[in-house]
Amino acid sequence: MTKRCSWHSLLPILVCVTVGIPNDAVAQERPNLLYLTEPAAWVHTVLPVAEEVMRALGEKPDAFNVTVIRSAEQITKATLTNYDVVAFNTTGELPMAASKQEALLEFVRNGGGFVGVHSATDTFYEWPEYGEMLGGYFDGHPWHQEVGVAVEDADHPSTRHLESPLTLYEEIYQFKDWNRTDVHVLLSVDTTSVDMEADGINRTDGDFALSWTREYGNGRIFYTALGHEPATWRDSQFQGHLIGGVRWAAGLEE
């Protein structure tokens, strides 16, 4: 019999793992994160919850310092010198001057981290360098249901607290201009848990990644397609997924 675990059911496991860790091990170096929440197209109702959670994570000693902004125009070459990682939770063609776009790319190429959350792949279709950096673009969501998730890399900081397989209720993305050979997949859909003949499936290879990493120049990219549901954001397992991803992108964890 296959054992399945939900995000919620893993909480006791996380507690067992963390209890007893010395205080000096928990008080780790905290990267500075610039978190952009700006919808220029579809407005996800989860955004206020996501912002609330990100601010709360910024208070955790083992996470990161966070600054929340609501306009891509606030991202400048000078501003970026204050941060280790930039995160997007965005949609559409954001109002961002070409010089500021180049500043972001330069920041990452020179060793800065970039984190994309959920609809970050539904952003900047008219700026192909952005899609290249992130690893692909949103191409619809064939499923919005409880799905099985395979943890393909259980050793990554964003996934090592999870068990595989697990289940969660989420809006499930598929991607275009995306190839497994260009990224390192962390999480993917267990296709036995979904209808592979559902309307809206565009991928013909049956490969539906949910989270991945890649390198861009000297910088690190972490992306998670999860985060549509408020319950996802409020779950400690997803929060651990984000913390690990941000800290990895900052080069503080391997």
Secondary structure, DSSP 8 states (H G I E B T S, - for coil): ----EETGGGHHHHHHHHTT--HHHHS----EEEEEEEESSS--TTHHHHHHHHHHHTTSTTS-EEEEES-GGG--HHHHTT-SEEEEEEEB-----HHHHHHHHHHHHTT-EEEEEGGGGGB-TT-HHHHHHHT-EE---SEEEEEEEEES-TTSTTTTT--SSEEEEEEE--EES--GGGSEEEEEEEGGGS-TT-TT---SS---EEEEEEEETTEEEEEE----SHHHHHSHHHHHHHHHHHHHHTTS--
